[in-house]
Amino acid sequence: MELGPGNWLAVARPTSALSIVTTVDVEGRTNAAPFATVVRVNQEPLQLAFTCGEGSDTCANVQATGQFTLNLVSHSEDLLRRVVTTAKPWPSEIDEATYAGLTPLPAIRIRPPRLFECYAHLELETEWLKSWSGRCMVVGRVVAASARRDCLGPDNELVWKQARPVHYWGGAGGDTFTPLGAPMPMAAD
Ligand SMILES: Cc1cc2nc3c(=O)[nH]c(=O)nc-3n(C[C@H](O)[C@H](O)[C@H](O)COP(=O)(O)O)c2cc1C
């Protein structure tokens, strides 16, 4: 279900959560790859950043099209197994999402598809890219957001115990995944 701009920020909470980034190449073929380090860098307008390897399909597609969709992943063993499948070094012409049994849905404003199995989706257009040391940093601006109905409350707010966003600890962390659990209210000043 499409979310109005007043509900976009909630999809970018936690400030970094495991996503599958979908992109398309110039011929419109879909690519999917997981990224744990996708960080909110501005609230208004809502902007997020990530880095990718310069030789990756994600990098080539974002450089070519200026668009990407962040598909937010829930802490579910079945879904996380599929996420890991999308990360294997498949040939460029393979659509990892379909191969991993994930269901593409057309995005609302851009070409890279949303993935049905993900709890929410942020559609971004590139603000800027910078290459250095074999990495490419991508900063994007959100142009549409949506979430699965079963993860939304009465005011279209995300219900965290349904969404169950994920932190990925990486290879040095034993390739483990932790649910990002219930927030504890506490004054920060
Ligand atoms: C759970 C998970 C999280 C990952 N997070 C990142 C990340 O934050 N940054 C990164 O550069 N690669 C990350 N990777 C590795 C990329 O997904 C991987 O290099 C992928 O093959 C790139 O695919 P592409 O060539 O289709 O873009 C992650 C892999 C997994 C399994």
The ligand as an SDF file (V2000), in Angstrom:
LIG
                    3D

 31 33  0  0  0  0  0  0  0  0999 V2000
   23.2110  -10.2780    4.2870 C   0  0  0  0  0  0  0  0  0  0  0  0
   24.1780   -9.5720    3.3520 C   0  0  0  0  0  0  0  0  0  0  0  0
   24.4260   -8.2120    3.4970 C   0  0  0  0  0  0  0  0  0  0  0  0
   25.3160   -7.5530    2.6340 C   0  0  0  0  0  0  0  0  0  0  0  0
   25.5760   -6.2170    2.8090 N   0  0  0  0  0  0  0  0  0  0  0  0
   26.4450   -5.5840    1.9910 C   0  0  0  0  0  0  0  0  0  0  0  0
   26.7590   -4.2040    2.1900 C   0  0  0  0  0  0  0  0  0  0  0  0
   26.2420   -3.5390    3.0850 O   0  0  0  0  0  0  0  0  0  0  0  0
   27.6460   -3.6170    1.3410 N   0  0  0  0  0  0  0  0  0  0  0  0
   28.2200   -4.3220    0.3100 C   0  0  0  0  0  0  0  0  0  0  0  0
   29.0030   -3.7420   -0.4440 O   0  0  0  0  0  0  0  0  0  0  0  0
   27.9330   -5.6230    0.0900 N   0  0  0  0  0  0  0  0  0  0  0  0
   27.0640   -6.2700    0.9020 C   0  0  0  0  0  0  0  0  0  0  0  0
   26.7850   -7.5970    0.7100 N   0  0  0  0  0  0  0  0  0  0  0  0
   27.3690   -8.2700   -0.4560 C   0  0  0  0  0  0  0  0  0  0  0  0
   26.6010   -7.9930   -1.7560 C   0  0  0  0  0  0  0  0  0  0  0  0
   25.2310   -8.3080   -1.6370 O   0  0  0  0  0  0  0  0  0  0  0  0
   27.2150   -8.8570   -2.8620 C   0  0  0  0  0  0  0  0  0  0  0  0
   28.4940   -8.3520   -3.1460 O   0  0  0  0  0  0  0  0  0  0  0  0
   26.4030   -8.9870   -4.1180 C   0  0  0  0  0  0  0  0  0  0  0  0
   26.9320  -10.0710   -4.8500 O   0  0  0  0  0  0  0  0  0  0  0  0
   26.4400   -7.7850   -5.0450 C   0  0  0  0  0  0  0  0  0  0  0  0
   25.6140   -8.1540   -6.1220 O   0  0  0  0  0  0  0  0  0  0  0  0
   25.4860   -7.3910   -7.5010 P   0  0  0  0  0  0  0  0  0  0  0  0
   26.7380   -7.6550   -8.3140 O   0  0  0  0  0  0  0  0  0  0  0  0
   24.2600   -8.0400   -8.0940 O   0  0  0  0  0  0  0  0  0  0  0  0
   25.3030   -5.9380   -7.2200 O   0  0  0  0  0  0  0  0  0  0  0  0
   25.9270   -8.2820    1.5770 C   0  0  0  0  0  0  0  0  0  0  0  0
   25.6770   -9.6600    1.4390 C   0  0  0  0  0  0  0  0  0  0  0  0
   24.8160  -10.2880    2.3250 C   0  0  0  0  0  0  0  0  0  0  0  0
   24.5450  -11.7700    2.1650 C   0  0  0  0  0  0  0  0  0  0  0  0
  1  2  1  0
  2  3  1  0
  2 30  2  0
  3  4  2  0
  4  5  1  0
  4 28  1  0
  5  6  2  0
  6  7  1  0
  6 13  1  0
  7  8  2  0
  7  9  1  0
  9 10  1  0
 10 11  2  0
 10 12  1  0
 12 13  2  0
 13 14  1  0
 14 15  1  0
 14 28  1  0
 15 16  1  0
 16 17  1  0
 16 18  1  0
 18 19  1  0
 18 20  1  0
 20 21  1  0
 20 22  1  0
 22 23  1  0
 23 24  1  0
 24 25  2  0
 24 26  1  0
 24 27  1  0
 28 29  2  0
 29 30  1  0
 30 31  1  0
M  END
$$$$
